[in-house]
Amino acid sequence: MDSGLKRGQKVALSKQVEESLSEASGSLRNALAFAARNEKPFVVKNIADMVLQIDSLIKTDELLDKLEDRKKGDSGLWGSFFTD
C-alpha cells in the first residue's frame, strides 16, 4: 500500500488537528468526571482509554518531531542510543 510519502518526508499533526484533539480530550475529561460518579465502571474505563489514546497520539507526535529534527550524529539526551 503506497501512502504517497517519500522516505524522509516529515508528517506532523497540523495545528488545527492538535487543537481539536486537545479540545476533545478536555471534553472527555469532563465527561469522565461526571461518569465516575454516575456510570458503570466499564463506561468510565472506556472514556479514560479514549483520553489516554488522544494524549498518547499528541505526545508521540511531539517525540517523533524531535527525533526527525535532530542533527546527524547528535545523540542529545539519548546517550549512545543513536549512532549514525
C-alpha positions in Angstrom: 0.0 0.0 0.0 1.5 3.3 -1.1 0.9 6.1 1.4 2.1 8.8 -1.0 5.0 9.7 1.3 8.6 9.7 0.2 11.3 8.3 2.5 12.4 11.0 5.0 9.4 13.2 4.4 8.0 14.6 7.7 4.5 14.1 8.7 3.3 16.1 11.8 -0.1 16.8 13.2 -1.4 20.1 11.9 -2.0 22.8 14.5 -5.8 22.6 13.8 -5.8 18.8 14.3 -3.7 19.0 17.5 -6.0 21.8 18.9 -9.1 19.7 18.0 -7.6 16.6 19.7 -6.8 18.7 22.8 -10.3 20.0 22.9 -11.7 16.5 22.5 -9.5 15.3 25.4 -10.8 18.1 27.6 -14.4 17.3 26.8 -13.7 13.6 27.5 -12.1 14.5 30.8 -15.2 16.5 31.8 -17.4 13.5 30.8 -15.1 11.3 32.8 -15.6 13.4 36.0 -19.3 13.0 35.7 -19.1 9.3 34.7 -17.0 8.5 37.7 -19.9 9.4 40.0 -22.9 8.1 37.9 -22.0 5.5 35.4 -21.0 1.8 35.4 -17.2 1.1 35.7 -16.9 -0.1 32.1 -18.1 3.3 30.8 -15.6 5.1 33.0 -12.8 2.8 31.8 -13.6 3.3 28.1 -13.8 7.1 28.5 -10.4 7.0 30.3 -9.0 4.9 27.4 -10.1 7.4 24.9 -8.4 10.2 26.8 -5.2 8.1 27.0 -5.2 7.4 23.3 -5.6 11.1 22.4 -3.0 12.2 24.8 -0.6 9.5 23.6 -1.1 10.5 20.0 -0.2 14.1 20.7 2.8 13.2 22.8 4.1 10.6 20.4 3.8 13.1 17.5 5.9 15.6 19.5 8.5 13.0 20.2 8.7 11.9 16.6 9.1 15.5 15.5 12.1 15.9 17.9 13.6 12.7 16.5 13.1 13.8 12.9 14.6 17.2 13.6 17.8 16.0 15.3 21.1 16.6 13.5 23.0 13.7 12.2 25.3 12.4 14.9 23.6 14.3 17.6 22.6 12.0 20.5 21.2 14.8 22.6 19.9 13.4 25.9 19.6 9.9 24.4 23.2 9.0 25.0 24.5 6.3 22.7 21.1 5.1 21.7 21.6 6.8 18.3 24.7 6.1 16.4 24.6 7.4 12.8 
